[in-house]
Amino acid sequence: MKSKRLKLTSTQIIMLAFFGAIVIGSVLLALPVSSASGRPVPYLDALFTATTSVCVTGLVTMPTVSAWSTFGHGVILLLIQIGGLGVITVFSGFIISAGKKLGIGYRMLVQDSFNLNSLDGMMEFTNKVILSSFAVEGAGALLYMTVFVPEYGARGIWISVFTSVSAFCNAGLDIISENSLCDYALNPVVNFTTMFLIIMGGIGFVVWLDIVRAAGRVKTMGAKTLSRLTLHSKIALSTTFILIVSGTLAVLVFEYNNPQTIGNMTFLQKIQASLFQSVTTRTAGFATVPQENLTAPTALISMLLMFIGGSPVGTAGGIKTVTVTVILACALAAVKQKDEVTLFGRNLSKQAVKKAIGVAAMSFMIAFISGALLSAVSQGDVLDALYESVSACATVGLSRNFTGTLTPAGKAIIIATMYLGRVGPISLAVAFNRKIKPAVVKSPVEEVSIG
């Protein structure tokens, strides 16, 4: 009798790759050499830190700056970089750098890890993603150095590199202080460099390359360049712009007179802080104002922005800008009683609409269940618990000073939520449905009441 080999789907391999990176990272962080005190930290905290790093979330149970040694910081930075670009992408990059070609299996893995629709030019795409990411992170580090080197000396170089990688990968972890970037709330260089890196990482690699392609055809940036962009890029860019502007205005209005956040700032400083809050909620996790001091309306708006997140094929989390725009377009088509869902003069495929609804529904379920469980095992406020669960599910990293109060059960819940939020609810569902056969006999159609 021939033994059957266990064949894993690409989605299952991706999930196991992230899981493996988390386990290896947790073992390294549990070593005494990783701890600032020289004594091993509790394994649950090491596992939590490894998960938040690989899942580029940013929630921490132990202060990153003071709990870990330089070796520990190096492990965390490596995990952030791997998690941001993707385990499969990093591994494929090593293969390419060794002068070897990616086989069809690896190219399919990269395709699935980036959720792309074609295998064409996959090696070139992988190479461009890695090189352009390093270039942007390098530019960010140089800008940070103008602030951190004068302040911290030679250590400022390491701080700049760490913060740049963390910002670009939308991780939100830093080795500056225990209150994130609150000490630099009024520093324009730190603020705008961080926002630039967050947006560049969150906008998506496909959009980058599409802009370069479109600009190359018309030689100059302008209206013609925008008109030549693909539908995906148009949706991602327009939705990102609308969310950033509307989020900034909302924060400015609801926090304007709040002395615990931006109330005592000048008008221009208030705009800067409001803009940063709007951008960082797009799954970055850095904070220049204490999140626990935000008013209830701002907290709710921040949760909505966190849940939406960045754009597909990037380093950000959330259900993604394209997903929410497709859902809104679908709703508008239903209101207008149209058969086709249209955006920018193009009809969307039914598969795209179904996937968008599925991603949003499953992400909502994960965030809601996580919030409910977290409330059950914690003594904190319900709003704080829900803020934490949405932040974990969307891999954001913002917290209303709640993470440090988590019980062991609460830590386990957040670890699971971060992992599910990173690998994607749809990927998780597909991973355990290895054999999907088309239905031979279709069930009869029957109408139901909606709304």
C-alpha positions in Angstrom: 0.0 0.0 0.0 1.4 3.4 -1.0 1.6 5.9 1.7 -0.2 9.2 1.0 2.0 12.3 1.2 0.5 15.1 3.1 0.0 17.9 0.6 -0.4 21.4 1.9 -2.1 24.2 0.1 -0.2 27.5 -0.4 -2.5 29.1 2.1 -1.7 26.5 4.8 2.0 26.9 4.1 1.8 30.7 4.5 -0.1 30.2 7.8 2.5 27.7 9.0 5.4 29.9 7.9 4.0 32.8 10.1 3.4 30.4 13.0 6.9 29.0 12.6 8.4 32.4 12.7 6.5 33.3 15.8 7.6 30.1 17.6 11.2 30.5 16.7 11.1 34.2 17.7 9.4 33.4 21.0 12.2 30.8 21.8 14.9 33.4 21.0 13.2 36.1 23.1 12.8 33.6 26.0 16.6 33.3 26.2 18.3 35.2 29.0 20.5 37.0 26.5 17.3 38.7 25.1 16.3 40.1 28.4 17.7 43.5 29.7 18.0 42.0 33.2 19.8 38.9 32.0 17.1 36.7 33.4 14.6 34.9 31.1 11.2 36.5 30.8 8.0 34.5 31.2 7.5 32.5 28.0 3.9 33.8 27.6 5.4 37.4 27.4 8.1 36.2 25.0 5.4 34.6 22.8 3.2 37.7 23.0 6.2 39.9 21.9 7.1 37.5 19.1 3.5 37.5 17.9 3.1 41.2 18.0 6.4 41.6 16.0 5.7 39.0 13.3 2.1 40.2 13.0 3.4 43.8 12.9 0.9 44.8 15.5 2.7 46.7 18.3 0.7 45.7 21.4 3.2 44.9 24.2 2.9 43.4 27.7 6.5 44.5 28.5 8.1 47.9 27.6 10.1 47.3 24.5 12.7 49.9 25.3 13.5 48.7 28.8 12.6 45.0 28.9 14.8 43.7 26.2 18.6 43.8 25.6 20.2 44.9 22.4 20.1 41.3 21.2 16.4 41.2 22.0 15.8 44.4 20.1 17.7 42.8 17.2 15.4 39.8 17.3 12.3 42.0 17.4 13.5 44.1 14.5 14.2 41.0 12.4 10.7 39.6 13.2 9.1 42.9 12.3 10.9 43.0 8.9 10.0 39.4 8.2 6.4 39.9 9.3 6.0 43.2 7.3 7.3 41.8 4.0 6.0 38.4 4.6 7.8 35.2 5.5 7.4 33.7 2.0 8.7 37.0 0.4 11.8 37.1 2.6 12.6 33.4 1.9 12.1 34.0 -1.8 14.4 37.0 -1.6 17.2 34.8 -0.2 16.7 32.4 -3.1 16.8 35.2 -5.7 19.9 36.7 -4.0 21.6 33.4 -4.3 21.3 33.6 -8.0 18.6 30.9 -8.3 15.2 31.1 -10.0 11.9 30.7 -8.2 10.2 27.5 -9.2 6.5 27.4 -10.0 5.7 26.3 -6.4 7.5 29.3 -4.8 6.0 31.7 -7.3 2.5 30.5 -6.4 3.3 30.9 -2.8 4.4 34.5 -3.3 1.3 35.1 -5.4 -0.9 33.8 -2.6 1.0 35.6 0.1 0.4 38.9 -1.7 -3.1 38.0 -2.8 -2.2 38.6 -6.5 -4.2 37.4 -9.5 -1.3 36.5 -11.8 2.0 34.7 -11.8 3.5 36.9 -14.5 6.7 38.6 -13.5 6.6 37.2 -9.9 10.4 37.1 -9.5 10.8 40.6 -10.7 7.9 41.8 -8.5 9.5 40.1 -5.4 12.8 41.7 -6.1 11.3 45.2 -6.5 9.3 44.8 -3.3 12.3 43.9 -1.3 14.7 46.5 -2.8 12.2 49.4 -2.7 11.2 48.5 0.9 14.9 48.7 2.0 15.3 52.0 0.0 12.3 53.6 1.7 13.3 52.3 5.2 16.8 53.7 4.6 15.5 57.1 3.6 13.3 57.1 6.7 16.3 56.2 9.0 18.3 59.1 7.6 15.5 61.5 8.3 15.1 60.2 11.8 18.9 60.5 12.4 18.6 64.3 12.1 16.7 64.2 15.4 17.8 61.1 17.2 21.6 61.3 16.6 21.9 64.8 18.2 19.8 63.6 21.1 21.1 60.1 21.7 24.5 60.2 20.1 25.7 57.0 18.3 22.7 55.1 19.7 20.5 57.4 17.7 21.5 55.5 14.6 20.2 52.2 15.9 17.0 54.0 17.2 16.5 55.6 13.7 16.9 52.3 11.9 14.6 50.4 14.3 11.9 53.1 14.2 12.1 53.4 10.4 11.6 49.7 9.9 8.8 49.5 12.5 7.0 52.5 10.9 7.3 51.2 7.3 6.1 47.8 8.4 3.2 49.4 10.3 4.4 47.7 13.5 4.3 50.6 16.0 7.1 49.2 18.2 9.9 51.6 19.2 13.0 51.6 21.5 12.7 55.3 22.4 10.4 55.5 25.5 7.6 53.7 27.2 5.0 56.2 25.9 5.5 55.6 22.2 6.2 59.0 20.4 4.3 61.2 22.9 7.5 63.0 23.7 7.8 64.0 20.0 4.1 65.1 19.5 5.3 68.6 18.5 8.3 67.5 16.5 7.5 67.9 12.8 10.4 65.8 11.5 9.5 62.8 13.6 5.8 63.2 12.9 6.0 63.6 9.1 8.7 61.1 8.7 6.7 58.5 10.6 3.5 59.4 8.6 5.4 59.1 5.3 6.7 55.7 6.2 3.3 54.5 7.5 1.5 55.6 4.3 4.3 54.2 2.0 4.1 50.8 3.7 0.3 50.8 3.9 -0.6 52.0 0.4 0.5 48.7 -1.1 3.4 47.5 -3.3 1.2 47.1 -6.3 0.2 50.8 -6.1 3.8 51.8 -6.0 4.7 49.9 -9.1 1.6 51.1 -10.9 2.3 54.7 -10.2 5.9 54.3 -11.5 4.5 52.5 -14.6 1.9 55.2 -15.3 4.3 58.1 -14.7 6.8 56.5 -17.0 4.4 56.4 -19.8 3.4 60.1 -19.6 6.9 61.3 -18.4 5.4 63.7 -15.8 3.1 63.3 -12.8 -0.3 64.7 -13.1 -3.9 64.1 -14.1 -2.8 61.9 -17.0 -0.8 59.7 -14.7 -3.8 59.2 -12.4 -6.1 58.3 -15.4 -3.7 55.6 -16.5 -3.7 53.9 -13.1 -5.4 50.6 -12.6 -8.8 50.4 -10.9 -7.1 48.9 -7.8 -4.7 51.8 -7.5 -7.5 54.4 -8.0 -9.6 52.9 -5.3 -6.6 52.5 -2.9 -5.3 56.0 -3.4 -8.7 57.8 -3.3 -10.0 55.9 -0.3 -6.7 56.5 1.6 -6.9 60.2 0.9 -10.6 60.4 2.0 -10.0 58.4 5.2 -6.9 60.5 6.2 -8.6 63.8 5.6 -12.0 62.8 7.2 -10.2 61.2 10.2 -8.1 64.3 10.7 -11.1 66.6 10.8 -13.0 64.3 13.1 -10.1 64.1 15.6 -9.6 67.8 15.4 -13.3 68.5 16.2 -13.7 66.0 19.0 -10.3 66.7 20.7 -10.1 70.4 20.1 -10.8 71.4 23.7 -9.5 68.3 25.4 -6.6 69.4 27.6 -5.4 65.8 28.0 -4.7 65.4 24.3 -4.5 68.4 21.9 -6.4 71.1 23.9 -3.4 73.0 25.0 -1.6 73.0 21.6 -1.6 75.8 19.0 -3.9 75.5 16.0 -1.2 74.2 13.7 0.0 71.8 16.3 -3.5 70.5 16.7 -3.8 69.9 13.0 -0.4 68.0 13.1 -1.5 65.8 16.0 -4.9 65.1 14.5 -3.3 64.2 11.2 -0.9 61.8 13.0 -3.8 60.2 14.9 -5.7 59.7 11.6 -2.7 58.2 9.9 -1.5 56.0 12.7 -4.9 54.3 13.2 -4.4 52.9 9.7 -2.7 50.0 11.5 0.6 51.7 12.4 0.3 51.8 16.2 2.5 54.7 17.1 0.9 57.4 19.3 1.7 61.1 19.9 -1.3 61.5 22.3 -2.3 59.1 25.1 -5.0 56.9 23.6 -6.7 56.4 27.0 -7.3 60.2 27.1 -9.2 60.4 23.8 -12.9 61.3 24.0 -15.4 58.5 23.4 -16.3 59.8 19.9 -12.7 59.9 18.9 -12.1 56.4 20.2 -15.0 55.1 18.2 -13.8 56.8 15.0 -10.3 55.5 15.7 -11.7 51.9 16.0 -13.5 52.4 12.6 -10.2 53.6 11.0 -8.3 50.7 12.6 -10.8 48.2 11.3 -10.6 49.5 7.8 -6.8 49.6 7.9 -4.5 50.1 4.9 -4.5 48.9 1.3 -4.0 45.3 0.0 -0.5 44.0 -0.9 1.2 46.2 1.6 2.4 46.0 5.2 -0.8 47.3 6.8 -3.6 45.2 8.3 -7.4 45.7 8.6 -10.0 44.7 6.1 -8.3 47.1 3.7 -9.4 50.2 1.8 -10.4 48.4 -1.4 -12.5 46.0 0.6 -14.6 48.7 2.3 -15.0 50.7 -0.9 -16.2 47.6 -2.8 -18.7 47.0 0.0 -20.0 50.6 -0.1 -20.2 50.4 -3.9 -22.2 47.2 -3.5 -24.6 48.8 -1.1 -25.0 51.8 -3.4 -25.8 49.5 -6.3 -28.4 47.8 -4.2 -30.0 51.1 -3.2 -30.1 52.2 -6.9 -31.4 48.7 -7.8 -28.5 48.1 -10.3 -27.3 44.6 -11.3 -23.7 45.7 -11.6 -21.3 47.1 -9.0 -19.4 49.9 -10.6 -16.4 52.0 -9.6 -14.5 54.5 -11.7 -16.5 53.4 -14.8 -15.6 49.8 -14.4 -17.8 46.8 -13.3 -16.5 44.8 -10.4 -16.5 41.0 -10.7 -18.9 39.1 -8.5 -16.0 37.2 -7.0 -14.4 40.5 -5.8 -17.7 41.5 -4.2 -18.2 38.2 -2.4 -14.6 38.2 -1.2 -15.0 41.8 0.2 -18.1 40.9 2.1 -16.5 37.7 3.4 -13.4 39.4 4.6 -15.4 42.2 6.4 -17.8 39.7 8.0 -15.2 37.3 9.3 -13.0 40.2 10.5 -15.9 41.7 12.4 -16.7 38.3 14.0 -13.1 37.9 15.1 -12.9 41.4 16.6 -16.3 41.1 18.3 -15.7 37.6 19.7 -12.2 38.7 20.9 -13.7 41.8 22.5 -16.4 39.8 24.3 -13.9 37.3 25.6 -11.5 40.0 26.7 -14.3 41.7 28.6 -15.1 38.5 30.3 -11.6 37.8 31.6 -10.6 41.4 32.3 -11.7 44.0 34.8 -11.3 47.0 32.5 -13.8 49.2 30.7 -15.7 47.6 27.8 -14.6 50.4 25.5 -11.0 49.8 26.4 -11.4 46.1 25.8 -13.1 46.6 22.4 -10.4 49.1 21.4 -7.8 46.5 22.3 -9.5 43.7 20.4 -10.0 45.8 17.2 -6.4 47.0 17.5 -5.2 43.4 17.7 -7.5 42.1 14.9 -6.5 44.9 12.5 -2.8 44.5 13.6 -2.7 48.2 14.7 -1.1 48.2 18.1 -2.8 51.2 19.7 -4.1 50.6 23.2 -5.9 52.6 25.8 -3.3 51.6 28.4 -5.0 48.2 28.6 -2.4 45.7 27.3 -0.3 45.9 30.5 -3.3 44.9 32.6 -4.0 41.7 30.7 -4.4 38.5 32.6 -2.7 35.3 31.2 -6.1 34.4 29.6 -6.3 37.9 28.1 -2.8 37.6 26.7 -3.8 34.3 25.1 -6.9 35.9 23.5 -4.9 38.8 22.1 -2.2 36.5 20.8 -4.8 34.5 18.9 -6.5 37.6 17.6 -3.2 39.1 16.3 -2.4 35.9 14.5 -5.8 35.6 13.0 -5.8 39.2 12.0 -2.4 38.9 10.2 -3.0 35.6 8.3 -6.4 36.8 7.3 -9.8 35.3 8.1 -10.4 34.2 4.5 -7.0 32.5 4.3 -7.8 30.7 7.6 -11.1 29.5 6.2 -9.6 28.3 2.9 -6.6 26.7 4.6 -8.8 24.0 6.1 -10.9 23.4 3.1 -8.3 21.6 1.0 -10.7 20.0 -1.4 -13.4 22.2 -2.8 -15.4 20.5 -5.5 -18.0 22.3 -7.6 -21.5 21.3 -6.8 -22.9 18.8 -9.2 -26.5 19.4 -8.2 -27.5 23.0 -7.4 -30.0 23.7 -4.7 -33.3 25.3 -5.6 -33.5 29.1 -5.3 -35.9 30.7 -2.7 -36.3 34.3 -1.8 -35.8 35.6 1.8 -36.6 38.9 3.5 -33.7 41.3 3.9 -33.7 44.4 6.1 
